[in-house]
Amino acid sequence: MTTHSSGIDQLPIYDSLVREQGDVVAEVREVAEQMLFQAAQALRGHHVVQQRVTSPDA
């Protein structure tokens, strides 16, 4: 079975941007997972403590 990559992992410019700027895609994925968890908790009626997401520039 052959696996197909998205192509992003094969781009040298992507690697250099990750080194310079951080892995924005991974950070967005993490924040999205947190939001999904909080939304599920809210729909179940649980109180969710909101965490403030700050950028390194802040």
N, C-alpha and C positions, 0 to 999 in steps of 0.2 A: 504494500500500500504506500502510495506517495503522498507526502504532506506538502501543502502549499503554504508558503509564508505570505504575509501581507505585503512584503516588499520593503517595509519601513526598516526592518532589521538589517537590510542589505545596503542601505544608503549611508555612505560615510558622512555626509553632511548632517544626518540625523544624529549620529554618534557625537559629532563635535558640538552640536547644539545642546545635547543632553549634558555634556561635560560643562558647557558654558552657562546654561540657563537652568539646568535641572530637568528632570523627567516630568514634564507638564502632563503628559498623557496619564502616567501612573498616579499623579497627584489628583487629577480630575476623577479618575476611576475610584480612588479612595474616598473622595468627598461624595461622589454619587452613591457609593455603597453606604456611607453614613446616613445620607438623606433617605435612602430606601429603608434602612433600619428604623430611623426616626419616624418615618411615615407609617410603617407597619405598627410600631408601638403606639402611635397616636390613634390609629384606627382601632386598636385593641383597647383604647381607653387608658393607657399608661401615660404618666407624666414623663415628658422627655426634657432633659436638661440640654438647652441649646449651647453648643460649643462655638465660639467665634473662630472662624478660620482666618488667619492672618497671613499675609504674604511677607516674604523676607524684606521687601522694600518698605514695609509699614513701620 
